Amino acid sequence: MKARLLILLAMTLVSFGIPAWAHHSFSAVFDADSPIEASGTVTKVEWRNPHAWIYVDVEGDDSSAVNWAFEIGSPNGLKRRGWSRNTVQVGDVISVSGYRARDGSNRANLASITLADGREMTGNSSRYD
């Protein structure tokens, strides 16, 4: 009986830890020593948990468009900072600053954004979670 109880307890504790593995820390994915600033046209906005994403076509070195993915905070955290689903729309021209992905891909964690109308907002960066 004692062995069954211990096994049940161990399985319960492990099951509580599984959702935590799906979420990442800022420093595991992004590099605070690799800041980036970019401007471009929004191609896609994903308003979902655990983080929303803004995709932007940025002009590359050869003048061709390079699509970047910028991770921002959770929808609830963004709402508390004045964001809504309509704050950034496909076709908007924006400027962003953030931190590049460690793997060298065209991904970054968005620290701040300047919207088409000139408003500046923070991205509720996971760097500060």
N, CA, C and O atoms as a printed pandas DataFrame, in Angstrom:
     atom_number atom_name residue_name chain_id  residue_number  x_coord  y_coord  z_coord
0              1         N          MET        A               1    0.819   -1.201    0.000
1              2        CA          MET        A               1    0.000    0.000    0.000
2              3         C          MET        A               1    0.859    1.259    0.000
3              4         O          MET        A               1    0.579    2.225   -0.710
4              5         N          LYS        A               2    1.920    1.223    0.820
5              6        CA          LYS        A               2    2.808    2.369    0.901
6              7         C          LYS        A               2    3.489    2.636   -0.449
7              8         O          LYS        A               2    3.645    3.790   -0.848
8              9         N          ALA        A               3    3.885    1.586   -1.136
9             10        CA          ALA        A               3    4.560    1.733   -2.434
10            11         C          ALA        A               3    3.616    2.367   -3.451
11            12         O          ALA        A               3    4.031    3.233   -4.222
12            13         N          ARG        A               4    2.359    1.948   -3.462
13            14        CA          ARG        A               4    1.375    2.526   -4.387
14            15         C          ARG        A               4    1.162    4.013   -4.105
15            16         O          ARG        A               4    1.067    4.819   -5.031
16            17         N          LEU        A               5    1.091    4.357   -2.870
17            18        CA          LEU        A               5    0.911    5.757   -2.484
18            19         C          LEU        A               5    2.106    6.601   -2.920
19            20         O          LEU        A               5    1.930    7.715   -3.414
20            21         N          LEU        A               6    3.315    6.079   -2.742
21            22        CA          LEU        A               6    4.512    6.794   -3.170
22            23         C          LEU        A               6    4.552    6.956   -4.692
23            24         O          LEU        A               6    4.928    8.015   -5.194
24            25         N          ILE        A               7    4.170    5.920   -5.414
25            26        CA          ILE        A               7    4.140    6.001   -6.878
26            27         C          ILE        A               7    3.112    7.029   -7.326
27            28         O          ILE        A               7    3.387    7.826   -8.224
28            29         N          LEU        A               8    1.939    7.024   -6.719
29            30        CA          LEU        A               8    0.893    7.986   -7.054
30            31         C          LEU        A               8    1.354    9.408   -6.752
31            32         O          LEU        A               8    1.130   10.324   -7.543
32            33         N          LEU        A               9    1.991    9.581   -5.619
33            34        CA          LEU        A               9    2.507   10.901   -5.256
34            35         C          LEU        A               9    3.577   11.363   -6.254
35            36         O          LEU        A               9    3.565   12.520   -6.675
36            37         N          ALA        A              10    4.489   10.485   -6.632
37            38        CA          ALA        A              10    5.547   10.833   -7.591
38            39         C          ALA        A              10    4.949   11.195   -8.950
39            40         O          ALA        A              10    5.376   12.168   -9.572
40            41         N          MET        A              11    3.976   10.432   -9.413
41            42        CA          MET        A              11    3.343   10.723  -10.702
42            43         C          MET        A              11    2.620   12.068  -10.664
43            44         O          MET        A              11    2.653   12.815  -11.642
44            45         N          THR        A              12    1.984   12.375   -9.570
45            46        CA          THR        A              12    1.279   13.645   -9.423
46            47         C          THR        A              12    2.262   14.812   -9.480
47            48         O          THR        A              12    2.022   15.801  -10.173
48            49         N          LEU        A              13    3.361   14.693   -8.753
49            50        CA          LEU        A              13    4.358   15.767   -8.751
50            51         C          LEU        A              13    4.972   15.966  -10.137
51            52         O          LEU        A              13    5.181   17.104  -10.558
52            53         N          VAL        A              14    5.256   14.902  -10.834
53            54        CA          VAL        A              14    5.818   15.006  -12.185
54            55         C          VAL        A              14    4.820   15.665  -13.119
55            56         O          VAL        A              14    5.212   16.489  -13.944
56            57         N          SER        A              15    3.542   15.327  -13.013
57            58        CA          SER        A              15    2.541   15.903  -13.923
58            59         C          SER        A              15    2.382   17.408  -13.720
59            60         O          SER        A              15    2.041   18.121  -14.663
60            61         N          PHE        A              16    2.622   17.896  -12.519
61            62        CA          PHE        A              16    2.555   19.342  -12.283
62            63         C          PHE        A              16    3.730   20.068  -12.919
63            64         O          PHE        A              16    3.612   21.244  -13.263
64            65         N          GLY        A              17    4.842   19.403  -13.080
65            66        CA          GLY        A              17    6.022   20.037  -13.661
66            67         C          GLY        A              17    6.025   20.074  -15.172
67            68         O          GLY        A              17    6.756   20.878  -15.751
68            69         N          ILE        A              18    5.248   19.248  -15.835
69            70        CA          ILE        A              18    5.264   19.178  -17.299
70            71         C          ILE        A              18    4.923   20.506  -17.968
71            72         O          ILE        A              18    5.641   20.892  -18.891
72            73         N          PRO        A              19    3.873   21.236  -17.566
73            74        CA          PRO        A              19    3.603   22.513  -18.241
74            75         C          PRO        A              19    4.748   23.515  -18.120
75            76         O          PRO        A              19    4.925   24.337  -19.019
76            77         N          ALA        A              20    5.512   23.475  -17.067
77            78        CA          ALA        A              20    6.629   24.399  -16.890
78            79         C          ALA        A              20    7.723   24.151  -17.926
79            80         O          ALA        A              20    8.427   25.084  -18.312
80            81         N          TRP        A              21    7.873   22.916  -18.378
81            82        CA          TRP        A              21    8.894   22.618  -19.378
82            83         C          TRP        A              21    8.573   23.272  -20.715
83            84         O          TRP        A              21    9.491   23.570  -21.478
84            85         N          ALA        A              22    7.313   23.504  -21.020
85            86        CA          ALA        A              22    6.922   24.062  -22.313
86            87         C          ALA        A              22    7.276   25.541  -22.421
87            88         O          ALA        A              22    7.416   26.058  -23.530
88            89         N          HIS        A              23    7.421   26.218  -21.314
89            90        CA          HIS        A              23    7.733   27.646  -21.325
90            91         C          HIS        A              23    9.241   27.818  -21.164
91            92         O          HIS        A              23    9.889   27.022  -20.485
92            93         N          HIS        A              24    9.787   28.834  -21.773
93            94        CA          HIS        A              24   11.227   29.047  -21.747
94            95         C          HIS        A              24   11.570   30.302  -20.965
95            96         O          HIS        A              24   10.729   31.179  -20.763
96            97         N          SER        A              25   12.814   30.372  -20.532
97            98        CA          SER        A              25   13.295   31.606  -19.927
98            99         C          SER        A              25   13.852   32.497  -21.032
99           100         O          SER        A              25   14.238   32.001  -22.091
100          101         N          PHE        A              26   13.895   33.789  -20.799
101          102        CA          PHE        A              26   14.428   34.731  -21.784
102          103         C          PHE        A              26   15.838   34.332  -22.204
103          104         O          PHE        A              26   16.128   34.219  -23.395
104          105         N          SER        A              27   16.710   34.118  -21.225
105          106        CA          SER        A              27   18.122   33.885  -21.534
106          107         C          SER        A              27   18.377   32.552  -22.222
107          108         O          SER        A              27   19.442   32.366  -22.809
108          109         N          ALA        A              28   17.436   31.627  -22.168
109          110        CA          ALA        A              28   17.612   30.357  -22.877
110          111         C          ALA        A              28   17.457   30.538  -24.381
111          112         O          ALA        A              28   18.046   29.787  -25.158
112          113         N          VAL        A              29   16.665   31.535  -24.801
113          114        CA          VAL        A              29   16.355   31.717  -26.220
114          115         C          VAL        A              29   16.951   32.994  -26.793
115          116         O          VAL        A              29   17.390   33.013  -27.943
116          117         N          PHE        A              30   16.971   34.070  -25.994
117          118        CA          PHE        A              30   17.399   35.377  -26.492
118          119         C          PHE        A              30   18.677   35.840  -25.803
119          120         O          PHE        A              30   18.993   35.404  -24.696
120          121         N          ASP        A              31   19.405   36.727  -26.470
121          122        CA          ASP        A              31   20.687   37.200  -25.963
122          123         C          ASP        A              31   20.608   38.689  -25.620
123          124         O          ASP        A              31   20.517   39.531  -26.514
124          125         N          ALA        A              32   20.644   39.006  -24.341
125          126        CA          ALA        A              32   20.547   40.401  -23.893
126          127         C          ALA        A              32   21.739   41.233  -24.363
127          128         O          ALA        A              32   21.681   42.463  -24.337
128          129         N          ASP        A              33   22.813   40.579  -24.791
129          130        CA          ASP        A              33   23.989   41.290  -25.297
130          131         C          ASP        A              33   23.957   41.474  -26.812
131          132         O          ASP        A              33   24.933   41.935  -27.404
132          133         N          SER        A              34   22.829   41.110  -27.443
133          134        CA          SER        A              34   22.682   41.267  -28.899
134          135         C          SER        A              34   21.426   42.069  -29.223
135          136         O          SER        A              34   20.441   41.517  -29.714
136          137         N          PRO        A              35   21.460   43.380  -28.947
137          138        CA          PRO        A              35   20.282   44.195  -29.240
138          139         C          PRO        A              35   20.078   44.342  -30.752
139          140         O          PRO        A              35   21.020   44.239  -31.537
140          141         N          ILE        A              36   18.838   44.581  -31.128
141          142        CA          ILE        A              36   18.501   44.796  -32.527
142          143         C          ILE        A              36   17.497   45.940  -32.619
143          144         O          ILE        A              36   16.628   46.092  -31.761
144          145         N          GLU        A              37   17.629   46.728  -33.656
145          146        CA          GLU        A              37   16.633   47.750  -33.983
146          147         C          GLU        A              37   16.265   47.526  -35.440
147          148         O          GLU        A              37   17.138   47.327  -36.284
148          149         N          ALA        A              38   14.975   47.558  -35.731
149          150        CA          ALA        A              38   14.518   47.298  -37.094
150          151         C          ALA        A              38   13.251   48.085  -37.371
151          152         O          ALA        A              38   12.505   48.431  -36.455
152          153         N          SER        A              39   13.020   48.360  -38.634
153          154        CA          SER        A              39   11.790   49.010  -39.091
154          155         C          SER        A              39   11.287   48.232  -40.287
155          156         O          SER        A              39   12.071   47.703  -41.074
156          157         N          GLY        A              40    9.981   48.165  -40.417
157          158        CA          GLY        A              40    9.427   47.459  -41.562
158          159         C          GLY        A              40    7.919   47.399  -41.518
159          160         O          GLY        A              40    7.269   48.077  -40.723
160          161         N          THR        A              41    7.381   46.570  -42.391
161          162        CA          THR        A              41    5.935   46.429  -42.553
162          163         C          THR        A              41    5.462   45.138  -41.897
163          164         O          THR        A              41    6.031   44.071  -42.125
164          165         N          VAL        A              42    4.425   45.244  -41.088
165          166        CA          VAL        A              42    3.856   44.087  -40.396
166          167         C          VAL        A              42    3.196   43.160  -41.416
167          168         O          VAL        A              42    2.378   43.595  -42.227
168          169         N          THR        A              43    3.565   41.867  -41.365
169          170        CA          THR        A              43    2.985   40.875  -42.271
170          171         C          THR        A              43    2.009   39.934  -41.576
171          172         O          THR        A              43    1.157   39.326  -42.224
172          173         N          LYS        A              44    2.137   39.815  -40.250
173          174        CA          LYS        A              44    1.279   38.885  -39.508
174          175         C          LYS        A              44    1.329   39.234  -38.028
175          176         O          LYS        A              44    2.367   39.661  -37.522
176          177         N          VAL        A              45    0.213   39.054  -37.335
177          178        CA          VAL        A              45    0.149   39.242  -35.886
178          179         C          VAL        A              45   -0.537   38.014  -35.301
179          180         O          VAL        A              45   -1.638   37.654  -35.719
180          181         N          GLU        A              46    0.107   37.377  -34.340
181          182        CA          GLU        A              46   -0.482   36.225  -33.640
182          183         C          GLU        A              46   -0.723   36.623  -32.194
183          184         O          GLU        A              46    0.224   36.829  -31.435
184          185         N          TRP        A              47   -1.971   36.731  -31.820
185          186        CA          TRP        A              47   -2.375   37.134  -30.469
186          187         C          TRP        A              47   -2.753   35.862  -29.727
187          188         O          TRP        A              47   -3.923   35.479  -29.704
188          189         N          ARG        A              48   -1.744   35.191  -29.107
189          190        CA          ARG        A              48   -1.991   33.910  -28.454
190          191         C          ARG        A              48   -1.059   33.727  -27.271
191          192         O          ARG        A              48   -0.066   34.441  -27.128
192          193         N          ASN        A              49   -1.388   32.772  -26.432
193          194        CA          ASN        A              49   -0.555   32.439  -25.272
194          195         C          ASN        A              49    0.460   31.381  -25.660
195          196         O          ASN        A              49    0.181   30.611  -26.580
196          197         N          PRO        A              50    1.607   31.290  -25.029
197          198        CA          PRO        A              50    2.006   32.097  -23.885
198          199         C          PRO        A              50    2.578   33.459  -24.284
199          200         O          PRO        A              50    2.734   34.335  -23.433
200          201         N          HIS        A              51    2.895   33.647  -25.584
201          202        CA          HIS        A              51    3.405   34.933  -26.053
202          203         C          HIS        A              51    2.757   35.269  -27.378
203          204         O          HIS        A              51    2.511   34.389  -28.204
204          205         N          ALA        A              52    2.482   36.542  -27.577
205          206        CA          ALA        A              52    2.019   37.004  -28.882
206          207         C          ALA        A              52    3.253   37.236  -29.759
207          208         O          ALA        A              52    4.367   37.382  -29.256
208          209         N          TRP        A              53    3.035   37.266  -31.083
209          210        CA          TRP        A              53    4.131   37.458  -32.037
210          211         C          TRP        A              53    3.738   38.487  -33.078
211          212         O          TRP        A              53    2.583   38.557  -33.498
212          213         N          ILE        A              54    4.714   39.284  -33.491
213          214        CA          ILE        A              54    4.530   40.227  -34.589
214          215         C          ILE        A              54    5.589   39.878  -35.643
215          216         O          ILE        A              54    6.778   39.798  -35.336
216          217         N          TYR        A              55    5.146   39.672  -36.880
217          218        CA          TYR        A              55    6.051   39.348  -37.987
218          219         C          TYR        A              55    6.199   40.583  -38.861
219          220         O          TYR        A              55    5.210   41.217  -39.227
220          221         N          VAL        A              56    7.441   40.919  -39.191
221          222        CA          VAL        A              56    7.733   42.172  -39.881
222          223         C          VAL        A              56    8.693   41.909  -41.041
223          224         O          VAL        A              56    9.712   41.240  -40.871
224          225         N          ASP        A              57    8.363   42.439  -42.222
225          226        CA          ASP        A              57    9.302   42.431  -43.342
226          227         C          ASP        A              57   10.253   43.602  -43.173
227          228         O          ASP        A              57    9.844   44.763  -43.212
228          229         N          VAL        A              58   11.527   43.284  -42.986
229          230        CA          VAL        A              58   12.580   44.277  -42.784
230          231         C          VAL        A              58   13.494   44.231  -44.006
231          232         O          VAL        A              58   13.812   43.153  -44.507
232          233         N          GLU        A              59   13.911   45.391  -44.480
233          234        CA          GLU        A              59   14.799   45.429  -45.642
234          235         C          GLU        A              59   16.161   44.876  -45.276
235          236         O          GLU        A              59   16.804   45.351  -44.340
236          237         N          GLY        A              60   16.604   43.856  -46.029
237          238        CA          GLY        A              60   17.894   43.226  -45.784
238          239         C          GLY        A              60   19.033   44.000  -46.428
239          240         O          GLY        A              60   18.812   45.024  -47.074
240          241         N          ASP        A              61   20.245   43.507  -46.250
241          242        CA          ASP        A              61   21.440   44.161  -46.803
242          243         C          ASP        A              61   21.381   44.290  -48.325
243          244         O          ASP        A              61   21.906   45.249  -48.890
244          245         N          ASP        A              62   20.744   43.326  -48.985
245          246        CA          ASP        A              62   20.664   43.354  -50.448
246          247         C          ASP        A              62   19.358   43.981  -50.939
247          248         O          ASP        A              62   18.968   43.788  -52.090
248          249         N          SER        A              63   18.689   44.725  -50.071
249          250        CA          SER        A              63   17.427   45.427  -50.359
250          251         C          SER        A              63   16.224   44.509  -50.532
251          252         O          SER        A              63   15.144   44.972  -50.901
252          253         N          SER        A              64   16.392   43.219  -50.273
253          254        CA          SER        A              64   15.230   42.324  -50.317
254          255         C          SER        A              64   14.596   42.260  -48.925
255          256         O          SER        A              64   15.247   42.563  -47.925
256          257         N          ALA        A              65   13.327   41.866  -48.870
257          258        CA          ALA        A              65   12.612   41.791  -47.597
258          259         C          ALA        A              65   13.011   40.530  -46.841
259          260         O          ALA        A              65   13.034   39.433  -47.400
260          261         N          VAL        A              66   13.323   40.706  -45.562
261          262        CA          VAL        A              66   13.636   39.595  -44.671
262          263         C          VAL        A              66   12.563   39.605  -43.589
263          264         O          VAL        A              66   12.374   40.614  -42.910
264          265         N          ASN        A              67   11.857   38.478  -43.424
265          266        CA          ASN        A              67   10.783   38.427  -42.442
266          267         C          ASN        A              67   11.347   38.075  -41.066
267          268         O          ASN        A              67   12.014   37.055  -40.892
268          269         N          TRP        A              68   11.064   38.942  -40.096
269          270        CA          TRP        A              68   11.491   38.754  -38.718
270          271         C          TRP        A              68   10.278   38.450  -37.854
271          272         O          TRP        A              68    9.193   38.984  -38.085
272          273         N          ALA        A              69   10.464   37.589  -36.858
273          274        CA          ALA        A              69    9.430   37.274  -35.879
274          275         C          ALA        A              69    9.837   37.890  -34.549
275          276         O          ALA        A              69   10.916   37.601  -34.033
276          277         N          PHE        A              70    8.976   38.738  -33.991
277          278        CA          PHE        A              70    9.243   39.395  -32.712
278          279         C          PHE        A              70    8.277   38.866  -31.660
279          280         O          PHE        A              70    7.062   39.025  -31.777
280          281         N          GLU        A              71    8.836   38.238  -30.634
281          282        CA          GLU        A              71    8.033   37.733  -29.521
282          283         C          GLU        A              71    7.716   38.897  -28.595
283          284         O          GLU        A              71    8.593   39.684  -28.242
284          285         N          ILE        A              72    6.445   38.994  -28.207
285          286        CA          ILE        A              72    6.061   39.997  -27.210
286          287         C          ILE        A              72    5.415   39.256  -26.044
287          288         O          ILE        A              72    5.407   38.025  -26.025
288          289         N          GLY        A              73    4.888   39.968  -25.098
289          290        CA          GLY        A              73    4.338   39.353  -23.896
290          291         C          GLY        A              73    3.061   38.587  -24.146
291          292         O          GLY        A              73    2.603   38.458  -25.282
292          293         N          SER        A              74    2.497   38.083  -23.075
293          294        CA          SER        A              74    1.225   37.366  -23.161
294          295         C          SER        A              74    0.105   38.364  -23.436
295          296         O          SER        A              74    0.223   39.534  -23.069
296          297         N          PRO        A              75   -0.975   37.928  -24.072
297          298        CA          PRO        A              75   -2.088   38.849  -24.312
298          299         C          PRO        A              75   -2.589   39.547  -23.047
299          300         O          PRO        A              75   -2.886   40.741  -23.088
300          301         N          ASN        A              76   -2.690   38.833  -21.928
301          302        CA          ASN        A              76   -3.152   39.472  -20.691
302          303         C          ASN        A              76   -2.176   40.531  -20.196
303          304         O          ASN        A              76   -2.591   41.613  -19.781
304          305         N          GLY        A              77   -0.877   40.227  -20.238
305          306        CA          GLY        A              77    0.128   41.208  -19.835
306          307         C          GLY        A              77    0.121   42.420  -20.748
307          308         O          GLY        A              77    0.279   43.551  -20.288
308          309         N          LEU        A              78   -0.062   42.189  -22.041
309          310        CA          LEU        A              78   -0.115   43.303  -22.989
310          311         C          LEU        A              78   -1.340   44.178  -22.752
311          312         O          LEU        A              78   -1.250   45.404  -22.826
312          313         N          LYS        A              79   -2.474   43.564  -22.470
313          314        CA          LYS        A              79   -3.695   44.342  -22.191
314          315         C          LYS        A              79   -3.494   45.263  -20.998
315          316         O          LYS        A              79   -3.971   46.398  -20.998
316          317         N          ARG        A              80   -2.785   44.776  -19.977
317          318        CA          ARG        A              80   -2.522   45.605  -18.792
318          319         C          ARG        A              80   -1.635   46.799  -19.128
319          320         O          ARG        A              80   -1.611   47.782  -18.387
320          321         N          ARG        A              81   -0.913   46.723  -20.230
321          322        CA          ARG        A              81   -0.027   47.820  -20.658
322          323         C          ARG        A              81   -0.639   48.649  -21.778
323          324         O          ARG        A              81    0.052   49.445  -22.413
324          325         N          GLY        A              82   -1.943   48.462  -22.023
325          326        CA          GLY        A              82   -2.638   49.304  -22.986
326          327         C          GLY        A              82   -2.765   48.751  -24.394
327          328         O          GLY        A              82   -3.288   49.428  -25.279
328          329         N          TRP        A              83   -2.293   47.532  -24.616
329          330        CA          TRP        A              83   -2.405   46.909  -25.935
330          331         C          TRP        A              83   -3.807   46.326  -26.134
331          332         O          TRP        A              83   -4.522   46.050  -25.170
332          333         N          SER        A              84   -4.181   46.146  -27.388
333          334        CA          SER        A              84   -5.368   45.363  -27.752
334          335         C          SER        A              84   -5.019   44.569  -29.003
335          336         O          SER        A              84   -3.933   44.729  -29.562
336          337         N          ARG        A              85   -5.923   43.727  -29.437
337          338        CA          ARG        A              85   -5.708   42.959  -30.668
338          339         C          ARG        A              85   -5.488   43.879  -31.865
339          340         O          ARG        A              85   -4.881   43.474  -32.856
340          341         N          ASN        A              86   -5.972   45.099  -31.780
341          342        CA          ASN        A              86   -5.905   46.027  -32.910
342          343         C          ASN        A              86   -4.758   47.034  -32.825
343          344         O          ASN        A              86   -4.651   47.911  -33.683
344          345         N          THR        A              87   -3.906   46.928  -31.817
345          346        CA          THR        A              87   -2.806   47.886  -31.666
346          347         C          THR        A              87   -1.872   47.831  -32.870
347          348         O          THR        A              87   -1.442   48.869  -33.372
348          349         N          VAL        A              88   -1.562   46.634  -33.328
349          350        CA          VAL        A              88   -0.701   46.444  -34.496
350          351         C          VAL        A              88   -1.489   45.642  -35.526
351          352         O          VAL        A              88   -2.042   44.586  -35.220
352          353         N          GLN        A              89   -1.530   46.158  -36.743
353          354        CA          GLN        A              89   -2.282   45.514  -37.823
354          355         C          GLN        A              89   -1.362   45.182  -38.992
355          356         O          GLN        A              89   -0.350   45.849  -39.206
356          357         N          VAL        A              90   -1.721   44.152  -39.740
357          358        CA          VAL        A              90   -0.989   43.825  -40.961
358          359         C          VAL        A              90   -0.991   45.061  -41.864
359          360         O          VAL        A              90   -2.028   45.691  -42.073
360          361         N          GLY        A              91    0.178   45.393  -42.388
361          362        CA          GLY        A              91    0.329   46.565  -43.249
362          363         C          GLY        A              91    0.881   47.784  -42.537
363          364         O          GLY        A              91    1.353   48.714  -43.191
364          365         N          ASP        A              92    0.833   47.803  -41.200
365          366        CA          ASP        A              92    1.401   48.923  -40.443
366          367         C          ASP        A              92    2.917   48.960  -40.627
367          368         O          ASP        A              92    3.563   47.916  -40.715
368          369         N          VAL        A              93    3.474   50.160  -40.683
369          370        CA          VAL        A              93    4.923   50.331  -40.697
370          371         C          VAL        A              93    5.333   50.686  -39.271
371          372         O          VAL        A              93    4.870   51.680  -38.711
372          373         N          ILE        A              94    6.201   49.868  -38.694
373          374        CA          ILE        A              94    6.598   50.035  -37.295
374          375         C          ILE        A              94    8.118   50.016  -37.170
375          376         O          ILE        A              94    8.831   49.602  -38.084
376          377         N          SER        A              95    8.591   50.473  -36.018
377          378        CA          SER        A              95    9.997   50.348  -35.641
378          379         C          SER        A              95   10.035   49.611  -34.312
379          380         O          SER        A              95    9.210   49.859  -33.433
380          381         N          VAL        A              96   10.983   48.715  -34.170
381          382        CA          VAL        A              96   11.073   47.918  -32.950
382          383         C          VAL        A              96   12.513   47.872  -32.450
383          384         O          VAL        A              96   13.463   48.041  -33.213
384          385         N          SER        A              97   12.641   47.644  -31.172
385          386        CA          SER        A              97   13.946   47.336  -30.589
386          387         C          SER        A              97   13.755   46.117  -29.708
387          388         O          SER        A              97   12.698   45.920  -29.110
388          389         N          GLY        A              98   14.787   45.311  -29.640
389          390        CA          GLY        A              98   14.685   44.093  -28.851
390          391         C          GLY        A              98   16.016   43.369  -28.790
391          392         O          GLY        A              98   17.082   43.976  -28.899
392          393         N          TYR        A              99   15.932   42.056  -28.612
393          394        CA          TYR        A              99   17.119   41.232  -28.413
394          395         C          TYR        A              99   17.033   39.995  -29.307
395          396         O          TYR        A              99   16.037   39.272  -29.300
396          397         N          ARG        A             100   18.089   39.772  -30.068
397          398        CA          ARG        A             100   18.133   38.686  -31.042
398          399         C          ARG        A             100   18.105   37.317  -30.386
399          400         O          ARG        A             100   18.481   37.146  -29.226
400          401         N          ALA        A             101   17.645   36.340  -31.175
401          402        CA          ALA        A             101   17.661   34.947  -30.740
402          403         C          ALA        A             101   19.097   34.430  -30.711
403          404         O          ALA        A             101   19.921   34.809  -31.543
404          405         N          ARG        A             102   19.382   33.573  -29.756
405          406        CA          ARG        A             102   20.719   33.009  -29.626
406          407         C          ARG        A             102   21.090   32.119  -30.812
407          408         O          ARG        A             102   22.267   31.989  -31.145
408          409         N          ASP        A             103   20.091   31.508  -31.449
409          410        CA          ASP        A             103   20.380   30.571  -32.536
410          411         C          ASP        A             103   20.664   31.255  -33.874
411          412         O          ASP        A             103   20.901   30.575  -34.872
412          413         N          GLY        A             104   20.643   32.591  -33.910
413          414        CA          GLY        A             104   20.967   33.325  -35.121
414          415         C          GLY        A             104   19.827   33.430  -36.120
415          416         O          GLY        A             104   20.004   33.985  -37.205
416          417         N          SER        A             105   18.670   32.909  -35.772
417          418        CA          SER        A             105   17.515   32.986  -36.667
418          419         C          SER        A             105   16.959   34.411  -36.692
419          420         O          SER        A             105   17.389   35.266  -35.917
420          421         N          ASN        A             106   16.022   34.652  -37.566
421          422        CA          ASN        A             106   15.388   35.971  -37.676
422          423         C          ASN        A             106   14.251   36.080  -36.667
423          424         O          ASN        A             106   13.101   36.333  -37.028
424          425         N          ARG        A             107   14.594   35.884  -35.402
425          426        CA          ARG        A             107   13.652   36.023  -34.296
426          427         C          ARG        A             107   14.269   36.925  -33.252
427          428         O          ARG        A             107   15.488   36.978  -33.089
428          429         N          ALA        A             108   13.398   37.639  -32.542
429          430        CA          ALA        A             108   13.889   38.509  -31.470
430          431         C          ALA        A             108   12.779   38.695  -30.438
431          432         O          ALA        A             108   11.599   38.503  -30.729
432          433         N          ASN        A             109   13.181   39.067  -29.247
433          434        CA          ASN        A             109   12.247   39.419  -28.187
434          435         C          ASN        A             109   12.075   40.929  -28.235
435          436         O          ASN        A             109   13.051   41.671  -28.119
436          437         N          LEU        A             110   10.849   41.384  -28.405
437          438        CA          LEU        A             110   10.570   42.811  -28.575
438          439         C          LEU        A             110   10.567   43.529  -27.231
439          440         O          LEU        A             110    9.801   43.173  -26.336
440          441         N          ALA        A             111   11.420   44.532  -27.089
441          442        CA          ALA        A             111   11.467   45.337  -25.870
442          443         C          ALA        A             111   10.558   46.549  -25.985
443          444         O          ALA        A             111    9.820   46.867  -25.052
444          445         N          SER        A             112   10.608   47.237  -27.142
445          446        CA          SER        A             112    9.749   48.398  -27.349
446          447         C          SER        A             112    9.396   48.517  -28.829
447          448         O          SER        A             112   10.078   47.975  -29.699
448          449         N          ILE        A             113    8.326   49.231  -29.083
449          450        CA          ILE        A             113    7.818   49.400  -30.435
450          451         C          ILE        A             113    7.364   50.839  -30.615
451          452         O          ILE        A             113    6.797   51.441  -29.703
452          453         N          THR        A             114    7.617   51.385  -31.798
453          454        CA          THR        A             114    7.066   52.674  -32.182
454          455         C          THR        A             114    6.050   52.382  -33.275
455          456         O          THR        A             114    6.390   51.871  -34.342
456          457         N          LEU        A             115    4.803   52.715  -32.991
457          458        CA          LEU        A             115    3.701   52.421  -33.907
458          459         C          LEU        A             115    3.653   53.434  -35.041
459          460         O          LEU        A             115    4.328   54.463  -35.003
460          461         N          ALA        A             116    2.854   53.131  -36.040
461          462        CA          ALA        A             116    2.718   53.992  -37.212
462          463         C          ALA        A             116    2.275   55.407  -36.833
463          464         O          ALA        A             116    2.643   56.374  -37.500
464          465         N          ASP        A             117    1.479   55.527  -35.754
465          466        CA          ASP        A             117    0.994   56.849  -35.345
466          467         C          ASP        A             117    1.965   57.577  -34.402
467          468         O          ASP        A             117    1.650   58.651  -33.890
468          469         N          GLY        A             118    3.141   56.985  -34.178
469          470        CA          GLY        A             118    4.160   57.629  -33.350
470          471         C          GLY        A             118    4.154   57.213  -31.891
471          472         O          GLY        A             118    5.081   57.548  -31.154
472          473         N          ARG        A             119    3.125   56.486  -31.452
473          474        CA          ARG        A             119    3.084   56.034  -30.056
474          475         C          ARG        A             119    4.193   55.016  -29.806
475          476         O          ARG        A             119    4.498   54.185  -30.660
476          477         N          GLU        A             120    4.787   55.098  -28.621
477          478        CA          GLU        A             120    5.786   54.124  -28.204
478          479         C          GLU        A             120    5.199   53.279  -27.083
479          480         O          GLU        A             120    4.572   53.791  -26.156
480          481         N          MET        A             121    5.419   51.966  -27.192
481          482        CA          MET        A             121    4.896   51.044  -26.192
482          483         C          MET        A             121    5.965   50.004  -25.883
483          484         O          MET        A             121    6.855   49.749  -26.694
484          485         N          THR        A             122    5.863   49.405  -24.690
485          486        CA          THR        A             122    6.769   48.306  -24.346
486          487         C          THR        A             122    6.138   46.991  -24.805
487          488         O          THR        A             122    4.921   46.894  -24.965
488          489         N          GLY        A             123    6.969   46.004  -25.009
489          490        CA          GLY        A             123    6.497   44.715  -25.482
490          491         C          GLY        A             123    6.227   43.717  -24.380
491          492         O          GLY        A             123    5.982   42.543  -24.660
492          493         N          ASN        A             124    6.266   44.157  -23.124
493          494        CA          ASN        A             124    6.059   43.251  -21.996
494          495         C          ASN        A             124    7.015   42.071  -22.123
495          496         O          ASN        A             124    6.615   40.913  -22.007
496          497         N          SER        A             125    8.270   42.382  -22.360
497          498        CA          SER        A             125    9.306   41.399  -22.646
498          499         C          SER        A             125    9.434   40.346  -21.571
499          500         O          SER        A             125    9.332   40.640  -20.380
500          501         N          SER        A             126    9.661   39.101  -22.002
501          502        CA          SER        A             126    9.888   38.024  -21.054
502          503         C          SER        A             126   11.235   38.183  -20.352
503          504         O          SER        A             126   11.529   37.447  -19.410
504          505         N          ARG        A             127   12.048   39.128  -20.795
505          506        CA          ARG        A             127   13.333   39.405  -20.134
506          507         C          ARG        A             127   13.100   39.843  -18.706
507          508         O          ARG        A             127   13.953   39.619  -17.847
508          509         N          TYR        A             128   11.974   40.456  -18.434
509          510        CA          TYR        A             128   11.697   41.016  -17.115
510          511         C          TYR        A             128   10.717   40.187  -16.301
511          512         O          TYR        A             128   10.303   40.602  -15.219
512          513         N          ASP        A             129   10.339   39.007  -16.815
513          514        CA          ASP        A             129    9.403   38.135  -16.068
514          515         C          ASP        A             129   10.064   37.543  -14.862
515          516         O          ASP        A             129    9.434   36.790  -14.120
